[in-house]
Each structure stands twice: as C-alpha cells, then as structure tokens.
Amino acid sequence: MNVSEAVATRRSVREYLDKPVDKALLTSIFERAQNAPSGGNTQPWNATVLTGAPLQKLLDMTAEVVPQGPAAHKPEYAIYPPELDGKYSERRFGVGEALYASLEIPREDKMARMMWFAKNFRAFDAPILMLIHTPRYMGPPQWSDIGMWLQTVALLLREEGLDCCFQEAWAIYTPQIRQCVDIPEDHIFFCGMAIGYRDPAAAVNNFPVPRAPLDEVVTWEGF
C-alpha cells in the first residue's frame, strides 16, 4: 500500500473484528512513527498502550460512571470550543447524523443514540486502546506535533492492514484513566486511539464522510 492509498482508505473505524494485534507489529509501527516531524525535534507525544486485563479494568471503571451522564464528565481541556459555529459546527454535526443514519437510529431515539455513544468507552470493542498525554506546559504547536505523530501512526497502521479511531471522547473520563494508568500529574491527558482490524461488513465503517472542496480551504496566490 502506498501513502495515497493509506490516506484514501483511512477512516474512523467503529467496529472491529475479534482478532488480536501482534505486539511486535505494533512495536514496528511505533518505531517507524518516531520519524514524524515536531518543532525543534521536541517529540512531545507520550502514550500508554493497553490490551487484555489492563484495558478491561479501564472499561469496567468507566462503565460504572457512564450512567451518571454529564455529571461524571471531567475533561482537562475543551474538546470542542464553545464558540464553534458555521461550517465547522455543520461538519461536526453532519458526520454525527451520517453515523446514526448508517445505524438506522433516528434523532428522536435518544436512548439508542446514548447507548451507541457509550461504545466509545468500550473502545468500540477494539483489542487495543492507546492513551496519549503530554506535559501541561506544552502549547498549541506541540499539540499540533502530537497530531502529526498520530496521523503517522494511523497511516502506518493502514499499511499493515490495521485501522484505528481517534477518540478525544475519552478526555471526559480523565479521572478514571488516571486511576488505571500512570500518567504524571504534570501531564495533561489528550485522547485515546482504538486500534484493531476493521470489520468490513459493518455499516458504521462504510457510510460516506464528505470533505470540504479544495477551494473552500485553500487560497492560491501568485500562480
């Protein structure tokens, strides 16, 4: 698979096959991902990779608080800016509606939607969950560096026939994550990343996710 194919076939995968992922393969992927760029070569990403009993411990702990709803949410940063509006807000809600449409869950069925959303906190039944954090003093440029590293990991996963889902949703349960994983107090938790083999037959892995046209995001000058 070349880079263009990896970019074109990468998507947020939310249904996985019951198939383990070899640690040696993941190690190879992470070693190669260390070539991702970062300003001043700071490499501000830190991660813990969970599977088996440690992963199940976290899933069990979050399952206890999910029924509490927003009262249990304690993110350490705003996942979406409160002022998000216009085309950015439209894209966010548009992909959500497309997801639920693929599952045939109508807007009025709030309970079914909440139950599906709760699958975030089972890592969509992926066999691997990676948890990413960074020192609190890191600024927007370093968070951008972490994003470049995560994208590099995602494309290398595709090259090896694997898939992932970036899960900023995990940030709402940071206290539970800190109880299960040794994240330094002077680090901020960023996001989770579910990793596994895609279920190609799952409708939620096949609905179209439109992208903005190029002329909406790129301005040309001097050409």
MODELLER restraints for C-alpha pairs under 7 A, 6 or more apart:
rsr = mdl.restraints
at = mdl.atoms
rsr.add(forms.Gaussian(group=physical.xy_distance, feature=features.Distance(at['CA:1:A'], at['CA:159:A']), mean=5.56, stdev=0.5))
rsr.add(forms.Gaussian(group=physical.xy_distance, feature=features.Distance(at['CA:6:A'], at['CA:155:A']), mean=5.58, stdev=0.5))
rsr.add(forms.Gaussian(group=physical.xy_distance, feature=features.Distance(at['CA:6:A'], at['CA:158:A']), mean=5.59, stdev=0.5))
rsr.add(forms.Gaussian(group=physical.xy_distance, feature=features.Distance(at['CA:6:A'], at['CA:159:A']), mean=6.26, stdev=0.5))
rsr.add(forms.Gaussian(group=physical.xy_distance, feature=features.Distance(at['CA:7:A'], at['CA:155:A']), mean=6.61, stdev=0.5))
rsr.add(forms.Gaussian(group=physical.xy_distance, feature=features.Distance(at['CA:10:A'], at['CA:158:A']), mean=6.63, stdev=0.5))
rsr.add(forms.Gaussian(group=physical.xy_distance, feature=features.Distance(at['CA:12:A'], at['CA:164:A']), mean=6.17, stdev=0.5))
rsr.add(forms.Gaussian(group=physical.xy_distance, feature=features.Distance(at['CA:12:A'], at['CA:165:A']), mean=4.46, stdev=0.5))
rsr.add(forms.Gaussian(group=physical.xy_distance, feature=features.Distance(at['CA:12:A'], at['CA:166:A']), mean=6.88, stdev=0.5))
rsr.add(forms.Gaussian(group=physical.xy_distance, feature=features.Distance(at['CA:13:A'], at['CA:163:A']), mean=6.49, stdev=0.5))
rsr.add(forms.Gaussian(group=physical.xy_distance, feature=features.Distance(at['CA:13:A'], at['CA:164:A']), mean=5.74, stdev=0.5))
rsr.add(forms.Gaussian(group=physical.xy_distance, feature=features.Distance(at['CA:13:A'], at['CA:165:A']), mean=5.35, stdev=0.5))
rsr.add(forms.Gaussian(group=physical.xy_distance, feature=features.Distance(at['CA:13:A'], at['CA:198:A']), mean=6.47, stdev=0.5))
rsr.add(forms.Gaussian(group=physical.xy_distance, feature=features.Distance(at['CA:13:A'], at['CA:205:A']), mean=5.57, stdev=0.5))
rsr.add(forms.Gaussian(group=physical.xy_distance, feature=features.Distance(at['CA:14:A'], at['CA:124:A']), mean=5.38, stdev=0.5))
rsr.add(forms.Gaussian(group=physical.xy_distance, feature=features.Distance(at['CA:14:A'], at['CA:165:A']), mean=6.84, stdev=0.5))
rsr.add(forms.Gaussian(group=physical.xy_distance, feature=features.Distance(at['CA:14:A'], at['CA:204:A']), mean=6.51, stdev=0.5))
rsr.add(forms.Gaussian(group=physical.xy_distance, feature=features.Distance(at['CA:14:A'], at['CA:205:A']), mean=6.35, stdev=0.5))
rsr.add(forms.Gaussian(group=physical.xy_distance, feature=features.Distance(at['CA:15:A'], at['CA:124:A']), mean=5.89, stdev=0.5))
rsr.add(forms.Gaussian(group=physical.xy_distance, feature=features.Distance(at['CA:15:A'], at['CA:198:A']), mean=6.36, stdev=0.5))
rsr.add(forms.Gaussian(group=physical.xy_distance, feature=features.Distance(at['CA:15:A'], at['CA:199:A']), mean=5.66, stdev=0.5))
rsr.add(forms.Gaussian(group=physical.xy_distance, feature=features.Distance(at['CA:15:A'], at['CA:202:A']), mean=6.45, stdev=0.5))
rsr.add(forms.Gaussian(group=physical.xy_distance, feature=features.Distance(at['CA:15:A'], at['CA:205:A']), mean=6.79, stdev=0.5))
rsr.add(forms.Gaussian(group=physical.xy_distance, feature=features.Distance(at['CA:16:A'], at['CA:125:A']), mean=6.45, stdev=0.5))
rsr.add(forms.Gaussian(group=physical.xy_distance, feature=features.Distance(at['CA:16:A'], at['CA:126:A']), mean=5.55, stdev=0.5))
rsr.add(forms.Gaussian(group=physical.xy_distance, feature=features.Distance(at['CA:16:A'], at['CA:196:A']), mean=6.16, stdev=0.5))
rsr.add(forms.Gaussian(group=physical.xy_distance, feature=features.Distance(at['CA:16:A'], at['CA:197:A']), mean=5.48, stdev=0.5))
rsr.add(forms.Gaussian(group=physical.xy_distance, feature=features.Distance(at['CA:16:A'], at['CA:198:A']), mean=4.69, stdev=0.5))
rsr.add(forms.Gaussian(group=physical.xy_distance, feature=features.Distance(at['CA:16:A'], at['CA:199:A']), mean=4.86, stdev=0.5))
rsr.add(forms.Gaussian(group=physical.xy_distance, feature=features.Distance(at['CA:17:A'], at['CA:197:A']), mean=5.58, stdev=0.5))
rsr.add(forms.Gaussian(group=physical.xy_distance, feature=features.Distance(at['CA:17:A'], at['CA:198:A']), mean=5.99, stdev=0.5))
rsr.add(forms.Gaussian(group=physical.xy_distance, feature=features.Distance(at['CA:17:A'], at['CA:199:A']), mean=5.18, stdev=0.5))
rsr.add(forms.Gaussian(group=physical.xy_distance, feature=features.Distance(at['CA:19:A'], at['CA:197:A']), mean=6.83, stdev=0.5))
rsr.add(forms.Gaussian(group=physical.xy_distance, feature=features.Distance(at['CA:20:A'], at['CA:127:A']), mean=6.13, stdev=0.5))
rsr.add(forms.Gaussian(group=physical.xy_distance, feature=features.Distance(at['CA:21:A'], at['CA:196:A']), mean=6.48, stdev=0.5))
rsr.add(forms.Gaussian(group=physical.xy_distance, feature=features.Distance(at['CA:29:A'], at['CA:153:A']), mean=6.71, stdev=0.5))
rsr.add(forms.Gaussian(group=physical.xy_distance, feature=features.Distance(at['CA:29:A'], at['CA:156:A']), mean=6.09, stdev=0.5))
rsr.add(forms.Gaussian(group=physical.xy_distance, feature=features.Distance(at['CA:29:A'], at['CA:157:A']), mean=6.91, stdev=0.5))
rsr.add(forms.Gaussian(group=physical.xy_distance, feature=features.Distance(at['CA:30:A'], at['CA:153:A']), mean=6.68, stdev=0.5))
rsr.add(forms.Gaussian(group=physical.xy_distance, feature=features.Distance(at['CA:33:A'], at['CA:149:A']), mean=6.51, stdev=0.5))
rsr.add(forms.Gaussian(group=physical.xy_distance, feature=features.Distance(at['CA:33:A'], at['CA:152:A']), mean=5.71, stdev=0.5))
rsr.add(forms.Gaussian(group=physical.xy_distance, feature=features.Distance(at['CA:33:A'], at['CA:153:A']), mean=5.58, stdev=0.5))
rsr.add(forms.Gaussian(group=physical.xy_distance, feature=features.Distance(at['CA:36:A'], at['CA:148:A']), mean=6.46, stdev=0.5))
rsr.add(forms.Gaussian(group=physical.xy_distance, feature=features.Distance(at['CA:36:A'], at['CA:149:A']), mean=5.23, stdev=0.5))
rsr.add(forms.Gaussian(group=physical.xy_distance, feature=features.Distance(at['CA:36:A'], at['CA:152:A']), mean=6.36, stdev=0.5))
rsr.add(forms.Gaussian(group=physical.xy_distance, feature=features.Distance(at['CA:37:A'], at['CA:145:A']), mean=6.78, stdev=0.5))
rsr.add(forms.Gaussian(group=physical.xy_distance, feature=features.Distance(at['CA:37:A'], at['CA:148:A']), mean=6.89, stdev=0.5))
rsr.add(forms.Gaussian(group=physical.xy_distance, feature=features.Distance(at['CA:38:A'], at['CA:145:A']), mean=4.96, stdev=0.5))
rsr.add(forms.Gaussian(group=physical.xy_distance, feature=features.Distance(at['CA:44:A'], at['CA:134:A']), mean=6.10, stdev=0.5))
rsr.add(forms.Gaussian(group=physical.xy_distance, feature=features.Distance(at['CA:44:A'], at['CA:142:A']), mean=6.24, stdev=0.5))
rsr.add(forms.Gaussian(group=physical.xy_distance, feature=features.Distance(at['CA:44:A'], at['CA:146:A']), mean=6.50, stdev=0.5))
rsr.add(forms.Gaussian(group=physical.xy_distance, feature=features.Distance(at['CA:45:A'], at['CA:132:A']), mean=6.90, stdev=0.5))
rsr.add(forms.Gaussian(group=physical.xy_distance, feature=features.Distance(at['CA:45:A'], at['CA:133:A']), mean=6.54, stdev=0.5))
rsr.add(forms.Gaussian(group=physical.xy_distance, feature=features.Distance(at['CA:45:A'], at['CA:134:A']), mean=5.81, stdev=0.5))
rsr.add(forms.Gaussian(group=physical.xy_distance, feature=features.Distance(at['CA:45:A'], at['CA:146:A']), mean=5.42, stdev=0.5))
rsr.add(forms.Gaussian(group=physical.xy_distance, feature=features.Distance(at['CA:46:A'], at['CA:132:A']), mean=5.65, stdev=0.5))
rsr.add(forms.Gaussian(group=physical.xy_distance, feature=features.Distance(at['CA:46:A'], at['CA:133:A']), mean=5.32, stdev=0.5))
rsr.add(forms.Gaussian(group=physical.xy_distance, feature=features.Distance(at['CA:46:A'], at['CA:134:A']), mean=5.89, stdev=0.5))
rsr.add(forms.Gaussian(group=physical.xy_distance, feature=features.Distance(at['CA:47:A'], at['CA:130:A']), mean=6.44, stdev=0.5))
rsr.add(forms.Gaussian(group=physical.xy_distance, feature=features.Distance(at['CA:47:A'], at['CA:131:A']), mean=5.36, stdev=0.5))
rsr.add(forms.Gaussian(group=physical.xy_distance, feature=features.Distance(at['CA:47:A'], at['CA:132:A']), mean=4.41, stdev=0.5))
rsr.add(forms.Gaussian(group=physical.xy_distance, feature=features.Distance(at['CA:47:A'], at['CA:133:A']), mean=6.22, stdev=0.5))
rsr.add(forms.Gaussian(group=physical.xy_distance, feature=features.Distance(at['CA:48:A'], at['CA:130:A']), mean=5.61, stdev=0.5))
rsr.add(forms.Gaussian(group=physical.xy_distance, feature=features.Distance(at['CA:48:A'], at['CA:131:A']), mean=5.22, stdev=0.5))
rsr.add(forms.Gaussian(group=physical.xy_distance, feature=features.Distance(at['CA:48:A'], at['CA:132:A']), mean=6.72, stdev=0.5))
rsr.add(forms.Gaussian(group=physical.xy_distance, feature=features.Distance(at['CA:49:A'], at['CA:128:A']), mean=6.94, stdev=0.5))
rsr.add(forms.Gaussian(group=physical.xy_distance, feature=features.Distance(at['CA:49:A'], at['CA:129:A']), mean=5.90, stdev=0.5))
rsr.add(forms.Gaussian(group=physical.xy_distance, feature=features.Distance(at['CA:49:A'], at['CA:130:A']), mean=4.31, stdev=0.5))
rsr.add(forms.Gaussian(group=physical.xy_distance, feature=features.Distance(at['CA:49:A'], at['CA:131:A']), mean=6.41, stdev=0.5))
rsr.add(forms.Gaussian(group=physical.xy_distance, feature=features.Distance(at['CA:50:A'], at['CA:128:A']), mean=5.75, stdev=0.5))
rsr.add(forms.Gaussian(group=physical.xy_distance, feature=features.Distance(at['CA:50:A'], at['CA:129:A']), mean=5.21, stdev=0.5))
rsr.add(forms.Gaussian(group=physical.xy_distance, feature=features.Distance(at['CA:50:A'], at['CA:130:A']), mean=6.08, stdev=0.5))
rsr.add(forms.Gaussian(group=physical.xy_distance, feature=features.Distance(at['CA:51:A'], at['CA:127:A']), mean=6.00, stdev=0.5))
rsr.add(forms.Gaussian(group=physical.xy_distance, feature=features.Distance(at['CA:51:A'], at['CA:128:A']), mean=5.03, stdev=0.5))
rsr.add(forms.Gaussian(group=physical.xy_distance, feature=features.Distance(at['CA:51:A'], at['CA:129:A']), mean=6.65, stdev=0.5))
rsr.add(forms.Gaussian(group=physical.xy_distance, feature=features.Distance(at['CA:58:A'], at['CA:177:A']), mean=6.70, stdev=0.5))
rsr.add(forms.Gaussian(group=physical.xy_distance, feature=features.Distance(at['CA:58:A'], at['CA:180:A']), mean=6.08, stdev=0.5))
rsr.add(forms.Gaussian(group=physical.xy_distance, feature=features.Distance(at['CA:59:A'], at['CA:121:A']), mean=6.40, stdev=0.5))
rsr.add(forms.Gaussian(group=physical.xy_distance, feature=features.Distance(at['CA:59:A'], at['CA:122:A']), mean=5.70, stdev=0.5))
rsr.add(forms.Gaussian(group=physical.xy_distance, feature=features.Distance(at['CA:61:A'], at['CA:176:A']), mean=6.56, stdev=0.5))
rsr.add(forms.Gaussian(group=physical.xy_distance, feature=features.Distance(at['CA:62:A'], at['CA:121:A']), mean=6.82, stdev=0.5))
rsr.add(forms.Gaussian(group=physical.xy_distance, feature=features.Distance(at['CA:62:A'], at['CA:176:A']), mean=6.45, stdev=0.5))
rsr.add(forms.Gaussian(group=physical.xy_distance, feature=features.Distance(at['CA:65:A'], at['CA:72:A']), mean=6.29, stdev=0.5))
rsr.add(forms.Gaussian(group=physical.xy_distance, feature=features.Distance(at['CA:73:A'], at['CA:172:A']), mean=4.66, stdev=0.5))
rsr.add(forms.Gaussian(group=physical.xy_distance, feature=features.Distance(at['CA:73:A'], at['CA:173:A']), mean=5.96, stdev=0.5))
rsr.add(forms.Gaussian(group=physical.xy_distance, feature=features.Distance(at['CA:74:A'], at['CA:172:A']), mean=4.98, stdev=0.5))
rsr.add(forms.Gaussian(group=physical.xy_distance, feature=features.Distance(at['CA:74:A'], at['CA:173:A']), mean=6.00, stdev=0.5))
rsr.add(forms.Gaussian(group=physical.xy_distance, feature=features.Distance(at['CA:74:A'], at['CA:174:A']), mean=6.44, stdev=0.5))
rsr.add(forms.Gaussian(group=physical.xy_distance, feature=features.Distance(at['CA:75:A'], at['CA:171:A']), mean=4.94, stdev=0.5))
rsr.add(forms.Gaussian(group=physical.xy_distance, feature=features.Distance(at['CA:75:A'], at['CA:172:A']), mean=4.21, stdev=0.5))
rsr.add(forms.Gaussian(group=physical.xy_distance, feature=features.Distance(at['CA:75:A'], at['CA:173:A']), mean=6.55, stdev=0.5))
rsr.add(forms.Gaussian(group=physical.xy_distance, feature=features.Distance(at['CA:75:A'], at['CA:174:A']), mean=6.06, stdev=0.5))
rsr.add(forms.Gaussian(group=physical.xy_distance, feature=features.Distance(at['CA:76:A'], at['CA:171:A']), mean=7.00, stdev=0.5))
rsr.add(forms.Gaussian(group=physical.xy_distance, feature=features.Distance(at['CA:76:A'], at['CA:188:A']), mean=6.89, stdev=0.5))
rsr.add(forms.Gaussian(group=physical.xy_distance, feature=features.Distance(at['CA:79:A'], at['CA:168:A']), mean=6.82, stdev=0.5))
rsr.add(forms.Gaussian(group=physical.xy_distance, feature=features.Distance(at['CA:95:A'], at['CA:209:A']), mean=6.46, stdev=0.5))
rsr.add(forms.Gaussian(group=physical.xy_distance, feature=features.Distance(at['CA:98:A'], at['CA:207:A']), mean=6.93, stdev=0.5))
rsr.add(forms.Gaussian(group=physical.xy_distance, feature=features.Distance(at['CA:99:A'], at['CA:204:A']), mean=6.27, stdev=0.5))
rsr.add(forms.Gaussian(group=physical.xy_distance, feature=features.Distance(at['CA:99:A'], at['CA:207:A']), mean=6.91, stdev=0.5))
rsr.add(forms.Gaussian(group=physical.xy_distance, feature=features.Distance(at['CA:100:A'], at['CA:106:A']), mean=6.98, stdev=0.5))
rsr.add(forms.Gaussian(group=physical.xy_distance, feature=features.Distance(at['CA:102:A'], at['CA:203:A']), mean=5.78, stdev=0.5))
rsr.add(forms.Gaussian(group=physical.xy_distance, feature=features.Distance(at['CA:102:A'], at['CA:204:A']), mean=5.77, stdev=0.5))
rsr.add(forms.Gaussian(group=physical.xy_distance, feature=features.Distance(at['CA:102:A'], at['CA:207:A']), mean=6.13, stdev=0.5))
rsr.add(forms.Gaussian(group=physical.xy_distance, feature=features.Distance(at['CA:103:A'], at['CA:203:A']), mean=6.70, stdev=0.5))
rsr.add(forms.Gaussian(group=physical.xy_distance, feature=features.Distance(at['CA:103:A'], at['CA:204:A']), mean=6.44, stdev=0.5))
rsr.add(forms.Gaussian(group=physical.xy_distance, feature=features.Distance(at['CA:105:A'], at['CA:112:A']), mean=6.76, stdev=0.5))
rsr.add(forms.Gaussian(group=physical.xy_distance, feature=features.Distance(at['CA:105:A'], at['CA:113:A']), mean=6.77, stdev=0.5))
rsr.add(forms.Gaussian(group=physical.xy_distance, feature=features.Distance(at['CA:121:A'], at['CA:170:A']), mean=6.97, stdev=0.5))
rsr.add(forms.Gaussian(group=physical.xy_distance, feature=features.Distance(at['CA:123:A'], at['CA:129:A']), mean=6.60, stdev=0.5))
rsr.add(forms.Gaussian(group=physical.xy_distance, feature=features.Distance(at['CA:123:A'], at['CA:194:A']), mean=5.50, stdev=0.5))
rsr.add(forms.Gaussian(group=physical.xy_distance, feature=features.Distance(at['CA:126:A'], at['CA:194:A']), mean=5.83, stdev=0.5))
rsr.add(forms.Gaussian(group=physical.xy_distance, feature=features.Distance(at['CA:126:A'], at['CA:195:A']), mean=5.84, stdev=0.5))
rsr.add(forms.Gaussian(group=physical.xy_distance, feature=features.Distance(at['CA:126:A'], at['CA:196:A']), mean=5.40, stdev=0.5))
rsr.add(forms.Gaussian(group=physical.xy_distance, feature=features.Distance(at['CA:127:A'], at['CA:195:A']), mean=6.72, stdev=0.5))
rsr.add(forms.Gaussian(group=physical.xy_distance, feature=features.Distance(at['CA:127:A'], at['CA:196:A']), mean=5.96, stdev=0.5))
rsr.add(forms.Gaussian(group=physical.xy_distance, feature=features.Distance(at['CA:128:A'], at['CA:194:A']), mean=5.83, stdev=0.5))
rsr.add(forms.Gaussian(group=physical.xy_distance, feature=features.Distance(at['CA:128:A'], at['CA:195:A']), mean=5.02, stdev=0.5))
rsr.add(forms.Gaussian(group=physical.xy_distance, feature=features.Distance(at['CA:128:A'], at['CA:196:A']), mean=6.39, stdev=0.5))
rsr.add(forms.Gaussian(group=physical.xy_distance, feature=features.Distance(at['CA:129:A'], at['CA:192:A']), mean=6.52, stdev=0.5))
rsr.add(forms.Gaussian(group=physical.xy_distance, feature=features.Distance(at['CA:129:A'], at['CA:193:A']), mean=5.56, stdev=0.5))
rsr.add(forms.Gaussian(group=physical.xy_distance, feature=features.Distance(at['CA:129:A'], at['CA:194:A']), mean=4.61, stdev=0.5))
rsr.add(forms.Gaussian(group=physical.xy_distance, feature=features.Distance(at['CA:129:A'], at['CA:195:A']), mean=6.11, stdev=0.5))
rsr.add(forms.Gaussian(group=physical.xy_distance, feature=features.Distance(at['CA:130:A'], at['CA:192:A']), mean=5.47, stdev=0.5))
rsr.add(forms.Gaussian(group=physical.xy_distance, feature=features.Distance(at['CA:130:A'], at['CA:193:A']), mean=4.96, stdev=0.5))
rsr.add(forms.Gaussian(group=physical.xy_distance, feature=features.Distance(at['CA:130:A'], at['CA:194:A']), mean=6.46, stdev=0.5))
rsr.add(forms.Gaussian(group=physical.xy_distance, feature=features.Distance(at['CA:131:A'], at['CA:191:A']), mean=6.01, stdev=0.5))
rsr.add(forms.Gaussian(group=physical.xy_distance, feature=features.Distance(at['CA:131:A'], at['CA:192:A']), mean=4.51, stdev=0.5))
rsr.add(forms.Gaussian(group=physical.xy_distance, feature=features.Distance(at['CA:131:A'], at['CA:193:A']), mean=6.49, stdev=0.5))
rsr.add(forms.Gaussian(group=physical.xy_distance, feature=features.Distance(at['CA:132:A'], at['CA:189:A']), mean=6.24, stdev=0.5))
rsr.add(forms.Gaussian(group=physical.xy_distance, feature=features.Distance(at['CA:132:A'], at['CA:190:A']), mean=5.54, stdev=0.5))
rsr.add(forms.Gaussian(group=physical.xy_distance, feature=features.Distance(at['CA:132:A'], at['CA:191:A']), mean=5.46, stdev=0.5))
rsr.add(forms.Gaussian(group=physical.xy_distance, feature=features.Distance(at['CA:132:A'], at['CA:192:A']), mean=6.19, stdev=0.5))
rsr.add(forms.Gaussian(group=physical.xy_distance, feature=features.Distance(at['CA:133:A'], at['CA:187:A']), mean=6.25, stdev=0.5))
rsr.add(forms.Gaussian(group=physical.xy_distance, feature=features.Distance(at['CA:133:A'], at['CA:188:A']), mean=5.54, stdev=0.5))
rsr.add(forms.Gaussian(group=physical.xy_distance, feature=features.Distance(at['CA:133:A'], at['CA:189:A']), mean=4.32, stdev=0.5))
rsr.add(forms.Gaussian(group=physical.xy_distance, feature=features.Distance(at['CA:133:A'], at['CA:190:A']), mean=5.14, stdev=0.5))
rsr.add(forms.Gaussian(group=physical.xy_distance, feature=features.Distance(at['CA:134:A'], at['CA:187:A']), mean=5.10, stdev=0.5))
rsr.add(forms.Gaussian(group=physical.xy_distance, feature=features.Distance(at['CA:134:A'], at['CA:188:A']), mean=5.59, stdev=0.5))
rsr.add(forms.Gaussian(group=physical.xy_distance, feature=features.Distance(at['CA:134:A'], at['CA:189:A']), mean=6.75, stdev=0.5))
rsr.add(forms.Gaussian(group=physical.xy_distance, feature=features.Distance(at['CA:135:A'], at['CA:186:A']), mean=5.85, stdev=0.5))
rsr.add(forms.Gaussian(group=physical.xy_distance, feature=features.Distance(at['CA:135:A'], at['CA:187:A']), mean=3.99, stdev=0.5))
rsr.add(forms.Gaussian(group=physical.xy_distance, feature=features.Distance(at['CA:135:A'], at['CA:188:A']), mean=6.00, stdev=0.5))
rsr.add(forms.Gaussian(group=physical.xy_distance, feature=features.Distance(at['CA:136:A'], at['CA:186:A']), mean=5.86, stdev=0.5))
rsr.add(forms.Gaussian(group=physical.xy_distance, feature=features.Distance(at['CA:136:A'], at['CA:187:A']), mean=4.92, stdev=0.5))
rsr.add(forms.Gaussian(group=physical.xy_distance, feature=features.Distance(at['CA:136:A'], at['CA:188:A']), mean=5.20, stdev=0.5))
rsr.add(forms.Gaussian(group=physical.xy_distance, feature=features.Distance(at['CA:154:A'], at['CA:164:A']), mean=6.59, stdev=0.5))
rsr.add(forms.Gaussian(group=physical.xy_distance, feature=features.Distance(at['CA:157:A'], at['CA:163:A']), mean=5.87, stdev=0.5))
rsr.add(forms.Gaussian(group=physical.xy_distance, feature=features.Distance(at['CA:162:A'], at['CA:196:A']), mean=5.68, stdev=0.5))
rsr.add(forms.Gaussian(group=physical.xy_distance, feature=features.Distance(at['CA:162:A'], at['CA:197:A']), mean=4.94, stdev=0.5))
rsr.add(forms.Gaussian(group=physical.xy_distance, feature=features.Distance(at['CA:162:A'], at['CA:198:A']), mean=6.83, stdev=0.5))
rsr.add(forms.Gaussian(group=physical.xy_distance, feature=features.Distance(at['CA:163:A'], at['CA:195:A']), mean=5.85, stdev=0.5))
rsr.add(forms.Gaussian(group=physical.xy_distance, feature=features.Distance(at['CA:163:A'], at['CA:196:A']), mean=5.61, stdev=0.5))
rsr.add(forms.Gaussian(group=physical.xy_distance, feature=features.Distance(at['CA:163:A'], at['CA:197:A']), mean=5.77, stdev=0.5))
rsr.add(forms.Gaussian(group=physical.xy_distance, feature=features.Distance(at['CA:163:A'], at['CA:198:A']), mean=5.95, stdev=0.5))
rsr.add(forms.Gaussian(group=physical.xy_distance, feature=features.Distance(at['CA:164:A'], at['CA:193:A']), mean=6.41, stdev=0.5))
rsr.add(forms.Gaussian(group=physical.xy_distance, feature=features.Distance(at['CA:164:A'], at['CA:194:A']), mean=5.18, stdev=0.5))
rsr.add(forms.Gaussian(group=physical.xy_distance, feature=features.Distance(at['CA:164:A'], at['CA:195:A']), mean=4.39, stdev=0.5))
rsr.add(forms.Gaussian(group=physical.xy_distance, feature=features.Distance(at['CA:164:A'], at['CA:196:A']), mean=6.37, stdev=0.5))
rsr.add(forms.Gaussian(group=physical.xy_distance, feature=features.Distance(at['CA:165:A'], at['CA:193:A']), mean=5.49, stdev=0.5))
rsr.add(forms.Gaussian(group=physical.xy_distance, feature=features.Distance(at['CA:165:A'], at['CA:194:A']), mean=5.12, stdev=0.5))
rsr.add(forms.Gaussian(group=physical.xy_distance, feature=features.Distance(at['CA:165:A'], at['CA:195:A']), mean=6.84, stdev=0.5))
rsr.add(forms.Gaussian(group=physical.xy_distance, feature=features.Distance(at['CA:166:A'], at['CA:192:A']), mean=6.17, stdev=0.5))
rsr.add(forms.Gaussian(group=physical.xy_distance, feature=features.Distance(at['CA:166:A'], at['CA:193:A']), mean=4.61, stdev=0.5))
rsr.add(forms.Gaussian(group=physical.xy_distance, feature=features.Distance(at['CA:166:A'], at['CA:194:A']), mean=6.69, stdev=0.5))
rsr.add(forms.Gaussian(group=physical.xy_distance, feature=features.Distance(at['CA:167:A'], at['CA:191:A']), mean=5.60, stdev=0.5))
rsr.add(forms.Gaussian(group=physical.xy_distance, feature=features.Distance(at['CA:167:A'], at['CA:192:A']), mean=4.74, stdev=0.5))
rsr.add(forms.Gaussian(group=physical.xy_distance, feature=features.Distance(at['CA:167:A'], at['CA:193:A']), mean=5.47, stdev=0.5))
rsr.add(forms.Gaussian(group=physical.xy_distance, feature=features.Distance(at['CA:168:A'], at['CA:190:A']), mean=6.80, stdev=0.5))
rsr.add(forms.Gaussian(group=physical.xy_distance, feature=features.Distance(at['CA:168:A'], at['CA:191:A']), mean=4.38, stdev=0.5))
rsr.add(forms.Gaussian(group=physical.xy_distance, feature=features.Distance(at['CA:168:A'], at['CA:192:A']), mean=6.11, stdev=0.5))
rsr.add(forms.Gaussian(group=physical.xy_distance, feature=features.Distance(at['CA:170:A'], at['CA:191:A']), mean=5.91, stdev=0.5))
rsr.add(forms.Gaussian(group=physical.xy_distance, feature=features.Distance(at['CA:170:A'], at['CA:192:A']), mean=5.88, stdev=0.5))
rsr.add(forms.Gaussian(group=physical.xy_distance, feature=features.Distance(at['CA:171:A'], at['CA:189:A']), mean=6.73, stdev=0.5))
rsr.add(forms.Gaussian(group=physical.xy_distance, feature=features.Distance(at['CA:171:A'], at['CA:190:A']), mean=6.36, stdev=0.5))
rsr.add(forms.Gaussian(group=physical.xy_distance, feature=features.Distance(at['CA:171:A'], at['CA:191:A']), mean=5.91, stdev=0.5))
rsr.add(forms.Gaussian(group=physical.xy_distance, feature=features.Distance(at['CA:174:A'], at['CA:189:A']), mean=6.77, stdev=0.5))
